[in-house]
C-alpha cells in the first residue's frame, strides 16, 4: 500500500513538472502574482488585526504596491534609456582613450622588448579593443531584443495585479484548504517544515532588501560625489 502511494505521488509530481514545463511561457504573471501575494500577506493580516476587512486591506495594500511599482519604473526607465544613449554616443571616445593608453604602455615598455614582441602586443591590444566593441554591440542588441518582447511585459503588468489581488484576498482560505489536504500521519511535520521555509524566505527577503537599499545608497552617494 505504501509503495502504491509513493508511485502515485511520484507520478503526480512528474505530471505537475511536465505541465509547468509546457506552460512555462504563460506562467510568469501567475508566479509573480503568487510571490507578491505571499510577501504582502503579513501586511494584510496586520491591517485586519486593526479592524480592516480582508477585502479592504487587500485593496489598499495591492493598490499602494502596484502604484509605487509603476511610479518607480516610470522614474527609472528614462534614466536607463538616457544612460544607454550616452554610452552609445561616448563609446568611440572610450575606445580611442583605450587605444591611447595601450600606445602609451607599448612606448613605455619598448626598450625592454624586440620588434616582434611589440608587434604581437599591438595586435593583441587591437584585438582586445575590438572584443570590447563587439561585447558592447551585442549587449545593446540583446537589450533591444528584450524590449521587443512588449507583449510579455504588458501581460505581466495587466495580469499580475489581478492574480495578486485575488490570491491575497483569499490567502487564508487557500492555506486552510491546502492544510486540509495534508496526510494526517505527517501533517504536523509538514506544517513545521513549511513554517521553517516561511521563516527562511522572509528572512532572505528582508536581508536582500536591506542589502539593495544600502548598496543603492552607497552607489548613489559615491557617483554623486564623483559627478
C-alpha positions as CSV (number, residue, x, y, z in Angstrom):
1,X,0.0,0.0,0.0
2,X,2.8,2.4,0.9
3,X,4.6,1.6,-2.4
4,X,1.4,2.3,-4.3
5,X,1.1,5.7,-2.6
6,X,4.7,6.5,-3.4
7,X,4.3,5.6,-7.0
8,X,1.1,7.8,-7.1
9,X,2.8,10.9,-5.7
10,X,5.9,10.4,-7.9
11,X,3.6,10.2,-10.9
12,X,1.7,13.3,-9.8
13,X,4.9,15.2,-9.3
14,X,6.2,14.2,-12.7
15,X,2.9,15.3,-14.3
16,X,3.0,18.6,-12.4
17,X,6.5,19.3,-13.6
18,X,5.6,18.4,-17.1
19,X,2.6,20.8,-17.1
20,X,4.8,23.6,-15.7
21,X,7.4,23.0,-18.4
22,X,4.7,23.1,-21.2
23,X,3.1,26.2,-19.8
24,X,6.3,28.0,-18.8
25,X,5.9,30.8,-21.3
26,X,2.5,31.9,-19.8
27,X,3.0,31.2,-16.1
28,X,5.2,34.1,-15.3
29,X,2.4,36.6,-14.4
30,X,0.8,34.0,-12.2
31,X,4.0,33.0,-10.4
32,X,4.8,36.7,-9.9
33,X,1.3,37.3,-8.6
34,X,1.7,34.4,-6.2
35,X,5.0,35.7,-4.9
36,X,3.7,39.2,-4.4
37,X,0.6,37.9,-2.5
38,X,2.9,35.7,-0.3
39,X,5.1,38.7,0.7
40,X,2.2,41.1,1.1
41,X,0.0,38.8,3.2
42,X,1.6,39.8,6.6
43,X,0.7,43.4,5.9
44,X,-2.9,42.5,5.2
45,X,-3.0,40.4,8.4
46,X,-1.7,43.5,10.3
47,X,-4.4,45.7,8.8
48,X,-7.0,43.0,9.7
49,X,-5.9,43.0,13.3
50,X,-6.6,46.7,13.4
51,X,-10.2,46.5,12.1
52,X,-10.0,46.4,8.3
53,X,-11.9,43.8,6.5
54,X,-9.8,41.4,4.3
55,X,-11.2,42.9,1.1
56,X,-10.4,46.5,2.1
57,X,-6.9,45.5,3.4
58,X,-6.2,43.7,0.2
59,X,-7.4,46.6,-1.9
60,X,-5.3,49.1,0.0
61,X,-2.1,47.0,0.0
62,X,-2.4,45.9,-3.6
63,X,-3.1,49.4,-4.9
64,X,-0.2,51.0,-2.9
65,X,2.2,48.3,-4.0
66,X,1.5,48.5,-7.7
67,X,1.1,52.2,-7.9
68,X,4.5,52.5,-6.2
69,X,5.9,49.9,-8.6
70,X,4.6,51.8,-11.7
71,X,5.9,55.1,-10.4
72,X,9.3,53.6,-9.7
73,X,9.5,52.1,-13.2
74,X,8.4,55.4,-14.7
75,X,11.1,57.2,-12.8
76,X,13.9,54.7,-13.6
77,X,13.1,53.8,-17.2
78,X,14.0,57.3,-18.6
79,X,17.3,57.3,-16.6
80,X,18.3,53.9,-18.0
81,X,17.4,54.9,-21.6
82,X,19.4,58.2,-21.2
83,X,22.4,56.3,-19.8
84,X,22.3,53.8,-22.7
85,X,22.1,56.6,-25.2
86,X,25.1,58.3,-23.6
87,X,27.1,55.1,-23.5
88,X,26.4,54.6,-27.3
89,X,27.5,58.2,-28.1
90,X,30.6,58.0,-26.0
91,X,31.8,54.5,-27.0
92,X,34.1,55.8,-29.8
93,X,35.7,58.2,-27.4
94,X,36.2,55.4,-24.8
95,X,37.8,53.2,-27.5
96,X,40.1,56.0,-28.6
97,X,41.1,56.6,-25.0
98,X,41.8,52.8,-24.5
99,X,44.0,52.8,-27.7
100,X,45.9,55.8,-26.4
101,X,46.5,54.1,-23.1
102,X,47.8,51.0,-24.9
103,X,50.1,53.0,-27.1
104,X,51.5,54.7,-24.0
105,X,52.1,51.4,-22.3
106,X,53.8,50.0,-25.5
107,X,56.0,53.1,-25.8
108,X,57.0,52.7,-22.1
109,X,58.0,49.0,-22.4
110,X,59.5,49.3,-25.9
111,X,63.2,49.4,-24.6
112,X,62.6,46.0,-22.9
113,X,61.2,44.1,-25.9
114,X,62.2,43.4,-29.5
115,X,60.1,44.5,-32.6
116,X,58.4,41.1,-32.9
117,X,57.1,41.1,-29.3
118,X,55.9,44.7,-29.7
119,X,54.1,43.8,-33.0
120,X,52.4,40.9,-31.3
121,X,51.4,43.1,-28.3
122,X,50.0,45.7,-30.6
123,X,47.9,43.0,-32.4
124,X,46.7,41.7,-29.0
125,X,45.7,45.2,-27.9
126,X,43.8,45.9,-31.2
127,X,42.0,42.5,-30.8
128,X,41.1,43.4,-27.2
129,X,39.7,46.7,-28.2
130,X,37.7,45.0,-30.9
131,X,36.3,42.5,-28.4
132,X,35.2,45.3,-26.2
133,X,33.3,47.0,-29.0
134,X,31.7,43.7,-30.1
135,X,30.6,43.0,-26.5
136,X,29.0,46.4,-26.2
137,X,27.2,46.0,-29.5
138,X,26.0,42.5,-28.5
139,X,24.8,43.8,-25.2
140,X,22.8,46.6,-26.8
141,X,21.4,44.2,-29.4
142,X,20.3,41.9,-26.6
143,X,18.6,44.8,-24.8
144,X,16.8,45.8,-27.9
145,X,15.7,42.2,-28.5
146,X,14.4,42.2,-24.9
147,X,12.5,45.3,-25.5
148,X,10.8,43.6,-28.4
149,X,9.0,41.3,-26.0
150,X,6.5,44.0,-25.3
151,X,3.6,41.6,-25.2
152,X,5.1,39.6,-22.3
153,X,5.7,42.8,-20.4
154,X,2.2,44.1,-21.0
155,X,0.7,40.7,-19.9
156,X,2.9,40.8,-16.8
157,X,1.7,44.3,-15.9
158,X,-2.0,43.5,-16.6
159,X,-2.4,40.0,-15.2
160,X,-0.1,40.1,-12.2
161,X,-2.1,42.7,-10.2
162,X,-5.3,40.8,-10.7
163,X,-3.8,37.5,-9.7
164,X,-2.1,39.1,-6.7
165,X,-5.3,40.7,-5.6
166,X,-7.5,37.6,-5.6
167,X,-4.8,35.4,-4.1
168,X,-4.2,37.9,-1.4
169,X,-7.9,38.3,-0.7
170,X,-8.4,34.5,-0.3
171,X,-4.9,33.7,1.0
172,X,-6.2,32.4,4.4
173,X,-8.9,30.3,2.7
174,X,-6.4,28.8,0.3
175,X,-3.9,27.9,3.0
176,X,-6.7,26.3,5.1
177,X,-7.8,24.3,2.1
178,X,-4.3,23.1,1.3
179,X,-3.8,22.3,5.0
180,X,-6.8,20.1,4.8
181,X,-5.2,18.0,2.1
182,X,-2.2,17.1,4.2
183,X,-1.9,13.4,5.1
184,X,-2.9,13.1,8.8
185,X,0.1,11.0,9.7
186,X,2.6,13.6,8.5
187,X,0.6,16.8,8.8
188,X,2.5,18.2,11.9
189,X,5.9,17.5,10.3
190,X,4.8,19.1,7.0
191,X,3.5,22.2,8.9
192,X,6.7,22.5,10.8
193,X,8.8,22.3,7.7
194,X,6.6,24.9,5.9
195,X,6.9,27.2,8.9
196,X,10.7,26.9,8.7
197,X,10.6,27.5,5.0
198,X,8.4,30.6,5.5
199,X,10.8,32.0,8.1
200,X,13.8,31.4,5.9
201,X,12.2,33.0,2.8
202,X,11.0,36.0,4.8
203,X,14.5,36.5,6.4
204,X,16.1,36.2,3.0
205,X,13.7,38.8,1.5
206,X,14.4,41.2,4.4
207,X,18.1,40.7,4.1
208,X,18.2,41.2,0.4
209,X,16.0,44.3,0.6
210,X,18.4,45.8,3.2
211,X,21.4,44.9,1.0
212,X,19.8,46.5,-2.0
213,X,18.9,49.7,-0.1
214,X,22.5,50.0,1.4
215,X,24.2,49.4,-1.9
216,X,21.8,51.7,-3.7
217,X,22.5,54.5,-1.2
218,X,26.3,53.8,-1.4
219,X,26.4,53.9,-5.2
220,X,24.1,57.0,-5.4
221,X,26.3,59.0,-2.9
222,X,29.5,57.8,-4.5
223,X,28.5,58.6,-8.0
224,X,27.1,61.9,-7.0
225,X,30.4,62.8,-5.4
226,X,32.4,62.0,-8.5
227,X,29.9,63.6,-10.8
